[in-house]
Amino acid sequence: MMFFSSPRLRWLAALCLFCCAAGAYAAPSHARPAQAKPKPGKTTAAPAPVPRLRIGEINTYRKQPDFALPYRRGWELALAQINADGGLLGQKVEVLSRDDQGVVDDAVKAAQALVDQDKVSALFGGYSSEVGLGLAHYAVENKVFYLAVAPLTQRLTWQEGNRYTWRLRPAAWMQAAAVAPKALGQRKPRWALVYRDDESDRATADAFKSLMKTFQPKVEFVYDTPQPKDKFDAEAVATAVAQAKPDAIFNMLTGDALRLFVGAGNAQQLFEQRPVVSLFTGDPENLQALGDLAPADWIVTGYPRDAIDTPANRDFVKAYTDKYGSPPQTASVLGYTALMSLAAGIKRAGSADADKLTAAFAKLHVATPFGDIEYRAIDHQSTLGTWLGYTSRVDGVNGMDRYVYLAGARLQPPDENIRRLRPDTGERWPRQAGETAGATGTAGAAGTSGTTGAVGAAGAADAGANKTASEAAARDTAPASAANNVPSSTANAPTGGASVPAPGNHLAPRRRLDTNNGSDGDEDEASEVPAGIAGGESNAAARKPAAPATLTPPSGMTREHAPAALPAWPGRLADKRSPLLPPVR
């Protein structure tokens, strides 16, 4: 009793009781198990990383933004769709991108870093032909798969072609072959050529001149001065072309250079009463750059994006526009198709191994916004085509009129000429999809390039003895266009149900572009009435799908005008070759 009689003692007792109660309230209702401590020398396992399949991409981003930005958006759209569909080989796909600055050395260094450090399974990209050739040499020396996207030079798939390099874009020869019949049809003896001094433009200009000289030997090229790559004096070029007094003009300028040239030419009335054949001017990006300066009735190649009424193009344009808020350009189609091609090849191969992938690319079919394409085994060139038509301006909007799609399979020279040019890369592909062992056993299903590649200019006479009976029959019954260098052989067309967009016209029912000869005469207006126009529904002939466009020389040109072999393009890269590359053998 005396213990609690002291105020101080009572206060201490109350404090002790309060602390005990608080401790009991905070204690858990059950004992926590003791945490197991890791044994010395052992660490806890981290979560397994998500497997990823890496692909390397190289392009000229800073110096070619007009091309590179829509191109990048194209492959980024493809990447999103591929991963949304489950990726490839059970792995998510990752694209590692590098800028080559338009320099061969930088491109090769980027390729080395992507392969050695980032462990990519394949490479794609390339804008200039010089960079494309550098990457192709790197690919074959290091056994790395490379899909060239934009380079045009034929050396990439002909003289310097190799097992590991393939190409998507229509090549220089194909670009020239697309416009050659229309250019020949102008019957103009004096031509001016306006193009850049780089490998792509030189190769295309050489192909155009070769085709023109083949079928019109008296044609002259009164202005043929390549323009420097890094500077362009539009007024000086327009003045020089005007002083040469050409009857027609062939142009390859794009972007700002095209706009400046058209403006300077308009000021000097350069294009008055002169036909103009202008590659790539029908691309949306170039028509947009021209603005109000866009000329009318130029013969152009391009992409009539808003007028192509096919499911493949509509779906692509919608997906691209929904993702980026603006419609795609031609470069967008290239970027999208490049990555989709790699995805299709990897799926077919069941592996990202370079040798298995290059084997899978032979005769690989890929769906694109332009229709189905095939990668040709003979030269590793895709059959992606181009649209041929005329420039037009309707309701203040630049576009293409009287256009037709030219599938890449119909823009190829004869296979025999390609075999003479392409080196023996050790590949063993059939010559044709249906080729089997012949009765003589000389060709066989293997179709070795060692046998076919030996057919050179000096041995052409002996080659005939080694042809199978079926090849000889095909040669004797081939149409005139198949025997010359203006390609139209249907043997190279994609098989397996590949679709090709039909010719179209987004304006009034005007006459479509006739690619079978060079004239613009009204040969058969009744057959040009599209379905749905008055009288079109009841006309059975009008309901038939249009026959695929063929490229034959104008009337009067026969197979005897064809040269014996294709020209060999000059080797002008030797002085610009990267020191990182092996010497030319």
Buried (B, 14 or more C-beta within 10 A) or exposed (E): EEEEEEEEEEEEEEEEEEEEEEEEEEEEEEEEEEEEEEEEEEEEEEEEEEEEBBBBBBBBBEBBEBBBBBBBBBBBBBBEBBBEEEBBBEBBBBBBBBBBBBBBBBBBBBBBBBBEEEEBBBBBBBBBBBBBBBBBBBBBBBEBBBBBBBBBBBBBBBBBBBBBBBBBBBBBBBBBBBBBBBBBBBBBEBBBBBBBEBBBBBBBBBBBBBBBBBBBEEBBBBBBEBBEEEEBBBBEBBBBBBEBEBBBBBBBBBBEBBBBBBBBBBEBEBBEEBBBBBBBBBBBBBBBBBEEBBBEBBBBBBBBBBBBEBEBBEEBBEBBEEBBEEBBBBBBBBBBBBBBBBBBBBBBBEBBBBEBBBBBBBBBBBBBBBBBBBBBBBBBBBBBBBBBBBBBBEEEEBBBBBBBBBBBBBBBBBBBBBBBBBEEBEBBBBBBBEBEEBEEEEBBEBBBBEBBBBBEEEEEEEBEEBBBEBBEEBBEEBEBBBBBBBBBBEBBBBBEEBBBBBBBBBEEBEBBBBBBBBBBEEEEEEEBBBEEEEEBEEBEEBEEEBEBBBBBBBEEBEEEBBEEBBBBBEEBBEEEBBEBBEEEE
